[in-house]
Amino acid sequence: MSEIQEVTETEQEIVATNSQTAPLTAGDRCDSCGAQAYVRATLVFGELLFCLHHATLNKEALAANTVHWHDESDKLLAR
């Protein structure tokens, strides 16, 4: 029998905070088109990854449900 482990609210907050601020990698793909993701939208009901194009298109529509908007689009200009 497997034992179900209870996760405290504090542990859930730590996991949520870490996922909100973890750097995006080349393996992170836009949920709309599959291009490299440069924006992570943490919403009250989950998380979405976007390329800059789709982040710009969806930001206003998602604003009411957005907990954290993690934008690394400055990487596009770093070269």
ABEGO torsion letter per residue (X at the ends): XBBBBBBBAAAAAAAAAAAAABBBBAABBBAAAGBBBABBBBBAAEBBBBBAAAAAAAAAAAAAABABBBBAAAAAAAX
